[in-house]
């Protein structure tokens, strides 16, 4: 999945879907780290991409949290 497609997916996802994506991606990163420890990982850049996806998910979740807090403060 390309980066722009992933960002669009994040924007259209609900909070519970984001939490599920985060859980899946962290599980994926764990598996990649195990593979690299056992010298089975064919693409070491996959770890970097996985970390970036996790950061994007967390950033989207935090932005939503701040937007909700800002809307409540205005009301």
C-alpha positions as CSV (number, residue, x, y, z in Angstrom):
1,X,0.0,0.0,0.0
2,X,1.4,3.4,-0.9
3,X,1.9,6.1,1.6
4,X,-0.9,8.3,0.3
5,X,-3.4,5.4,0.2
6,X,-2.5,4.6,3.8
7,X,-3.0,8.2,4.9
8,X,-6.4,8.2,3.2
9,X,-7.3,5.0,5.0
10,X,-6.3,6.5,8.3
11,X,-8.4,9.6,7.8
12,X,-11.5,7.6,6.9
13,X,-11.1,5.1,9.8
14,X,-12.9,5.3,13.1
15,X,-11.0,5.4,16.4
16,X,-11.7,1.7,17.1
17,X,-10.4,0.8,13.6
18,X,-7.2,2.9,14.3
19,X,-6.7,1.0,17.5
20,X,-7.0,-2.3,15.6
21,X,-4.6,-1.2,12.9
22,X,-2.1,-0.1,15.6
23,X,-2.4,-3.5,17.3
24,X,-1.9,-5.3,14.0
25,X,1.1,-3.2,13.0
26,X,2.8,-3.6,16.3
27,X,2.3,-7.4,16.0
28,X,3.8,-7.2,12.5
29,X,6.8,-5.2,13.8
30,X,7.4,-7.8,16.5
31,X,7.4,-10.6,13.9
32,X,9.8,-8.7,11.8
33,X,12.2,-8.2,14.7
34,X,12.1,-11.9,15.4
35,X,12.8,-12.7,11.8
36,X,15.8,-10.3,11.7
37,X,17.1,-11.9,14.9
38,X,17.0,-15.3,13.3
39,X,18.5,-14.0,10.0
40,X,15.3,-14.8,8.1
41,X,14.2,-11.3,7.1
42,X,14.7,-10.7,3.4
43,X,13.8,-7.0,3.4
44,X,15.2,-5.1,6.4
45,X,13.5,-1.9,5.2
46,X,10.2,-3.5,6.2
47,X,11.1,-2.7,9.9
48,X,11.5,1.0,9.0
49,X,8.2,1.1,7.1
50,X,6.4,-0.7,9.9
51,X,7.7,1.9,12.5
52,X,6.6,4.7,10.2
53,X,3.1,3.2,9.9
54,X,2.9,3.0,13.7
55,X,3.9,6.6,14.0
56,X,1.3,7.7,11.4
57,X,-1.4,5.9,13.2
58,X,-0.4,7.4,16.6
59,X,-0.2,10.8,15.1
60,X,-3.7,10.5,13.6
61,X,-5.1,9.3,16.9
62,X,-3.5,12.2,18.8
63,X,-4.7,14.8,16.2
64,X,-8.2,13.5,16.7
65,X,-7.9,13.7,20.4
66,X,-6.7,17.3,20.3
67,X,-9.4,18.3,17.8
68,X,-12.1,16.8,20.1
69,X,-10.6,18.6,23.1
70,X,-10.5,21.9,21.2
71,X,-14.1,21.5,20.2
72,X,-15.2,20.8,23.8
73,X,-13.2,23.9,25.0
74,X,-15.0,26.1,22.5
75,X,-18.4,24.9,23.6
